[in-house]
Amino acid sequence: MSYLFKKQYPDFRLFESSLRKHGDDYYFVAEKNGRMYLVIGNNSFRFIEREESPEILRKTFSFLTPVCAGMKNSFGFGDRTGFATPGHIRAVEGSGLFPIFAQQSARELERTGRTFKQVLDDVIFWCFAFGWINGFGADADHAKNFDVLQEAISAGYTFFTIDPSDKIRNPSDIASCKKQSIDKYIKEYSGKNFACNGFSFVFTEEMVSELAITYGQAIDFIEECYLFISDRKKNFDFEVSVDETKVPTTVYAHVFIVMELRRRNIEFNSLALRFSGRFEKGIDYIGDINEFARELEIHNKIRNHLGPYKISLHSGSDKFSIYGAFKKTLGDMFHVKTSGTSWIQAMKTIAAIDREFFMKCLEVALKDFEKNSRSYEISTDISRINLEKIRNENLDEIFSDNHIRQLIHISYGSIIGNAPESQEMKQHYNILIEKNCELYFRFIEEHLKKHVQLLT
């Protein structure tokens, strides 16, 4: 069949990895002048635009429907532009990690103008094109309201990361808390002893009060989200995220959160804790690695006692120095989440092929730095970014600079966003990536494979 197609359409490149038969027809992807098409047929062929093909593919091939990760070791691959999945496939294949190829937060979608459905559609198309049949998940990341959850449910997502950070409170707020809201927790937990594998403590009334004030409203919100999803979907991965705070999750908080989730019959697959140290975007871990390892060891003992559930590492991009300890300590049942590091590889591709456009992107990023940096944990000092020096540096020099990496990481909304002033740049970016996608795939594969290899 491929011979027949090539004979009829010699100016098209057929993706042999996509070739599959269903009924009397063959389905495959072909490309011409940078445009991708789903092709269906046998002796004669029908060409379907890439944007229109995912719904057909999902209905035709069951392996293109996202599924749950369950308790498998899993890895989240965020893709802010819709082109990264082939590199993700190459990075994860053969590793044993379950991939969450469709992963995006509402914040990212708002800044790029994409939807949950568009993110999943891109993943479906690329998985078909590159022959991925081993399953993948779809994560609605850092969901903070029911509208986000409903959109993701309607799009077919299987993984929901609940972010109650807006409802995690400071213990000093005790004066504003209703006494009865604290008393119910004191009655339930005060005086209880917790012991596991050499680690033990007693819940004191003061401790329970502090934990209830800090996490009570957050757990209420988590329960509301769980019930909302459960009413609309049977099987799903449910992740509780308490990492988006400045205060590390203590071992006491870990126990309290899990015991309260269990008491409320909330079935969760993974828990994202806030570890000590700094988990800044796009760069390695900042902190005492030995302290991180000791802290993780106790958290793992708690997990082994109260589980099963996975411990999740958020802002996991480029945290190479702690992956060894993370994998060694946890062994199985973990999740790692990355996102912006694939976008950084996209900009590395741009820098390699069109340095002047890359410089224009940096100028826009610097102009919007204050606005873009408000919602991200970074330590970028833009006074140390010299544009004239960057213009003449090689790729390794540019992309080993943490200040540049973080500037790029947070600036995607300004460069490829949905605002009218970004459309010209977005269009040029898309053309460059489409025409040079193999280089982009290679950069992603090389970079993300470093992550995967340290975790397997």
C-alpha positions in Angstrom: 0.0 0.0 0.0 2.8 2.5 0.9 4.3 1.8 -2.6 1.0 2.6 -4.3 0.6 5.8 -2.3 4.1 7.0 -3.0 3.7 6.3 -6.7 0.5 8.3 -6.8 1.8 11.1 -4.5 5.6 11.3 -4.9 5.7 14.8 -3.4 4.4 13.5 0.0 6.4 12.0 2.8 4.7 9.0 4.4 5.2 8.3 8.1 5.8 4.5 8.0 5.4 4.4 11.8 1.8 5.5 11.5 0.6 2.9 8.9 -2.3 0.9 10.3 -5.2 -1.0 8.7 -8.8 -0.7 10.0 -11.5 -2.5 8.0 -10.7 -2.2 4.3 -8.8 1.0 4.7 -5.3 2.0 5.7 -4.7 5.0 8.0 -1.5 6.9 8.0 0.1 10.3 8.3 1.7 12.0 5.3 3.5 15.4 5.0 4.0 17.9 2.3 5.7 21.3 2.6 5.5 21.1 6.4 1.8 20.4 6.5 0.6 17.1 8.1 -2.4 15.1 6.9 -4.2 12.0 8.0 -4.7 9.9 4.9 -7.4 7.2 4.7 -7.8 4.8 1.9 -6.6 1.8 -0.1 -6.5 2.3 -3.9 -7.8 5.8 -3.6 -7.0 8.2 -0.7 -8.7 10.8 1.3 -6.7 13.6 2.9 -7.8 15.1 6.2 -6.3 18.2 7.8 -4.3 17.6 10.9 -6.7 19.7 13.0 -9.7 17.7 11.9 -8.1 14.2 12.3 -7.9 13.5 16.1 -11.6 12.8 16.5 -11.5 10.3 13.7 -8.4 8.7 15.1 -9.8 8.4 18.7 -13.0 6.8 17.4 -11.0 4.4 15.2 -8.1 3.3 17.4 -8.7 2.6 21.1 -5.1 3.0 22.0 -5.4 6.7 21.3 -7.9 7.3 24.1 -6.2 8.4 27.3 -6.2 6.0 30.2 -5.4 6.1 33.9 -1.9 5.7 35.2 -3.0 4.1 38.4 0.0 3.3 40.7 2.5 3.0 37.9 5.6 5.2 38.0 4.6 8.0 35.8 6.1 11.1 34.1 4.2 14.2 33.1 5.3 15.9 29.8 3.9 19.4 29.4 3.6 20.8 25.9 2.7 24.5 25.6 2.7 24.6 21.8 1.4 21.3 20.5 4.6 20.1 18.8 6.6 18.4 21.5 5.0 14.9 21.8 7.3 13.2 19.3 10.3 14.2 21.4 8.5 13.0 24.5 7.7 9.6 22.9 11.4 9.1 22.0 12.5 10.1 25.5 10.2 7.8 27.3 10.0 4.7 25.1 11.5 1.6 26.7 11.9 3.3 30.1 8.9 1.6 31.8 7.5 5.0 32.9 3.9 5.6 32.1 3.7 8.9 30.2 1.2 11.7 30.8 1.6 13.2 27.3 -1.3 15.6 27.6 -0.6 17.8 30.6 -1.5 21.4 30.9 -2.6 23.8 33.6 -5.4 26.3 33.3 -2.8 29.1 33.8 -0.8 27.9 30.8 -3.9 27.5 28.6 -5.1 31.0 29.5 -1.7 32.5 28.4 -1.4 30.5 25.2 -5.1 30.6 24.2 -5.3 26.9 23.8 -7.9 24.5 25.3 -7.8 21.2 27.0 -9.2 19.6 23.9 -6.6 21.1 21.6 -3.8 19.9 23.9 -5.2 16.3 23.8 -5.9 16.5 20.1 -2.3 17.3 19.4 -1.1 14.4 21.5 -3.5 12.0 19.8 -2.3 13.0 16.3 1.4 12.7 17.2 1.0 9.4 19.0 -0.6 8.0 15.9 2.0 9.6 13.6 4.9 8.1 15.6 3.3 4.7 16.3 2.8 5.0 20.1 0.4 2.3 21.2 1.4 1.8 24.8 -1.0 4.1 26.5 -0.9 7.6 27.9 -2.6 9.9 30.4 -4.1 13.3 30.2 -3.7 15.7 33.2 -5.7 18.8 33.9 -3.0 20.3 36.0 -3.4 22.6 38.9 -7.2 22.9 38.7 -8.6 25.5 41.0 -12.3 25.6 40.0 -15.2 23.5 38.7 -15.2 25.2 35.3 -11.7 23.9 34.6 -12.6 20.5 35.8 -15.7 20.4 33.6 -13.8 21.5 30.5 -11.2 18.8 31.1 -13.8 16.1 31.8 -15.7 17.0 28.6 -12.4 16.8 26.7 -11.8 13.2 28.0 -9.0 13.8 30.5 -8.1 11.0 32.9 -5.9 12.7 35.5 -6.9 15.7 37.7 -4.4 17.6 39.8 -6.3 19.6 42.4 -4.5 22.8 43.6 -6.0 24.2 46.8 -3.2 26.6 47.4 -5.5 29.6 47.5 -7.2 27.9 50.5 -4.1 26.9 52.5 -3.9 29.4 55.3 -1.4 30.8 57.7 -1.7 29.3 61.3 -1.7 32.9 62.6 -5.3 33.2 61.1 -6.7 31.4 64.2 -8.6 34.5 65.2 -10.6 34.5 62.0 -11.5 30.8 62.2 -14.8 29.6 63.6 -14.2 27.7 66.8 -16.4 24.8 65.7 -14.4 24.3 62.6 -11.3 23.6 64.7 -13.1 21.7 67.5 -14.2 18.9 65.1 -10.6 18.2 64.2 -9.4 18.4 67.8 -12.1 15.9 68.7 -11.0 13.6 65.9 -7.2 13.7 66.2 -6.1 15.2 69.5 -4.3 12.6 71.6 -4.0 10.1 68.8 -0.6 8.3 68.4 0.9 7.8 65.0 3.8 5.3 64.6 5.5 3.7 61.6 8.9 2.2 61.1 10.7 4.0 63.8 8.9 7.3 63.4 6.2 8.3 65.8 4.4 11.3 67.4 1.3 12.2 69.3 -1.2 14.7 67.9 -1.4 17.5 70.5 -4.3 19.9 70.6 -2.0 22.8 69.6 -0.7 20.8 66.6 -4.2 19.8 65.5 -5.4 23.3 65.7 -2.5 24.6 63.6 -3.0 21.8 61.0 -6.8 22.4 60.8 -6.4 26.1 60.3 -3.7 25.6 57.6 -5.3 22.8 55.6 -8.9 22.5 56.7 -10.4 24.7 53.9 -8.1 23.2 51.4 -9.2 19.7 52.2 -12.9 20.8 52.0 -12.2 22.1 48.5 -10.4 18.9 47.5 -13.4 16.9 48.7 -15.7 19.1 46.6 -13.6 18.6 43.5 -13.5 14.8 44.1 -17.2 14.6 44.4 -17.7 16.8 41.3 -15.5 14.6 39.2 -16.9 11.3 40.6 -20.4 12.4 39.7 -19.3 12.8 36.1 -16.6 10.2 35.5 -16.1 6.6 36.7 -12.3 6.0 36.4 -9.7 8.7 36.9 -6.4 9.5 38.5 -6.8 12.0 41.3 -3.8 14.0 42.6 -3.8 16.2 45.6 -1.3 19.0 45.4 -0.1 21.0 48.4 3.2 22.0 46.9 2.3 25.6 45.7 3.1 27.1 49.1 6.2 28.7 50.6 6.1 26.5 53.7 7.3 22.9 53.3 4.9 20.1 54.1 5.9 18.8 57.5 5.6 15.1 58.2 2.8 15.9 60.6 0.9 17.7 57.9 1.5 14.8 55.6 -0.1 12.4 58.1 -2.9 14.8 58.9 -3.8 15.4 55.2 -3.8 11.7 54.3 -5.7 10.6 57.4 -8.4 13.3 56.7 -8.6 12.3 53.0 -9.1 8.7 54.0 -11.6 9.6 56.7 -13.7 11.4 54.0 -13.4 8.4 51.6 -11.5 10.4 49.0 -9.6 8.0 46.8 -6.5 9.7 45.5 -3.6 8.3 43.5 -0.9 10.7 44.3 0.1 13.5 46.7 2.4 16.4 45.7 4.2 17.6 48.8 6.1 20.9 49.3 9.7 19.8 50.1 12.3 21.9 51.7 14.7 23.8 49.4 13.7 25.7 46.3 12.0 24.1 43.3 12.4 27.0 40.9 11.3 26.8 37.3 13.6 25.5 34.6 16.7 25.0 36.7 18.2 22.4 39.1 17.2 22.0 42.8 18.5 24.7 45.2 19.0 23.5 48.7 20.7 20.8 50.8 20.4 17.5 48.9 21.1 15.5 52.0 18.4 17.3 53.9 16.0 16.6 51.0 16.9 12.9 51.1 16.4 12.6 54.8 13.0 14.4 54.6 11.9 12.2 51.7 12.8 9.1 53.7 10.4 10.0 56.5 7.7 10.9 54.0 8.2 7.6 52.3 7.8 5.7 55.6 4.5 7.6 56.1 3.4 6.7 52.6 4.3 3.1 53.0 2.2 3.0 56.2 -0.8 4.9 55.0 -0.7 4.1 51.3 -0.9 3.0 48.7 -0.5 6.3 46.8 2.3 7.9 44.8 4.5 10.8 45.9 4.5 13.4 43.3 7.4 15.8 42.5 6.1 19.1 41.0 8.3 21.6 39.2 10.3 18.5 38.4 11.9 20.0 35.3 15.7 19.8 35.4 16.0 18.7 39.0 18.8 16.4 38.1 20.7 16.6 41.4 17.8 15.0 43.4 16.4 12.5 40.9 18.8 9.8 42.2 17.6 10.2 45.8 14.0 10.5 44.7 14.2 7.2 42.8 16.3 5.4 45.3 14.1 6.3 48.3 10.7 5.8 46.7 11.5 2.9 44.4 8.0 2.5 43.0 4.9 4.6 43.1 6.1 8.0 42.1 5.1 10.7 39.7 7.3 13.5 38.3 5.8 16.6 36.5 7.6 18.7 33.9 6.3 21.4 31.6 8.4 24.5 30.8 11.5 22.6 30.0 10.1 21.4 26.7 9.2 25.0 25.9 12.8 26.0 26.7 13.9 23.4 24.1 11.6 25.0 21.6 13.3 28.3 22.1 16.7 26.6 21.8 15.5 25.4 18.4 14.6 28.9 17.5 18.0 30.2 18.7 19.7 27.6 16.5 17.9 28.4 13.3 16.9 32.1 13.5 19.1 34.1 16.0 17.5 37.4 15.2 14.0 36.2 15.9 15.3 34.6 19.1 16.7 38.0 20.1 13.3 39.6 19.4 11.7 37.0 21.7 14.1 37.8 24.5 13.4 41.5 24.1 9.7 40.9 24.5 10.4 38.6 27.5 12.5 41.3 29.2 9.8 43.9 28.6 7.1 41.7 30.2 9.3 40.2 32.9 7.6 41.8 35.9 4.1 40.7 34.7 5.1 37.2 33.8 7.2 36.5 36.9 4.4 37.2 39.4 3.0 33.6 39.4 6.3 31.6 39.3 9.0 30.7 41.8 12.2 32.0 40.2 15.3 34.0 41.2 16.1 35.5 37.8 18.1 38.7 37.8 17.5 40.3 34.5 20.3 42.9 35.0 22.6 39.9 34.4 21.2 39.2 30.9 23.3 40.9 28.2 21.5 40.7 24.9 24.5 41.7 22.8 26.6 39.0 24.4 23.8 36.4 23.8 23.6 37.4 20.2 27.1 35.9 19.6 27.1 33.1 22.1 26.7 29.4 21.2 23.7 27.4 22.2 25.3 25.6 25.2 26.5 28.9 26.7 23.0 30.5 26.3 21.0 27.6 27.6 23.2 26.8 30.6 22.6 30.3 32.0 19.9 30.0 34.7 18.8 33.6 34.3 18.1 33.1 30.6 16.4 29.7 31.2 14.0 31.1 33.7 13.3 34.2 31.6 12.4 32.0 28.7 10.4 29.6 30.9 7.9 32.2 32.1 7.6 34.2 28.9 5.7 31.8 26.7 2.5 33.9 27.1 4.2 37.0 25.7 5.8 35.2 22.8 3.1 32.7 21.6 0.1 34.0 23.5 -3.4 34.8 22.3 -3.0 38.6 22.7 -3.3 40.5 19.4 0.3 41.9 19.8 1.6 38.3 20.0 0.0 36.9 16.8 2.8 37.8 14.4 5.5 36.3 16.6 3.3 33.2 17.3 2.8 32.7 13.5 6.5 33.0 12.8 7.3 30.7 15.7 5.0 28.0 14.4 6.4 28.2 10.9 10.0 27.9 12.1 9.1 24.9 14.4 7.1 23.1 11.7 9.9 23.5 9.2 12.6 22.4 11.7 10.6 19.9 13.8 13.2 17.2 13.6 15.7 19.4 15.3 13.1 20.3 17.9 12.3 16.6 18.5 16.0 15.8 18.9 16.6 18.6 21.4 13.5 17.5 23.5 14.5 13.8 23.3 18.1 14.5 24.4 17.0 16.7 27.3 14.0 14.8 28.6 15.9 11.5 28.3 18.3 12.8 30.9 15.3 13.1 33.2 13.9 9.7 32.4 17.2 7.8 32.7 17.9 9.2 36.2 14.4 8.0 37.3 14.6 4.4 35.9 
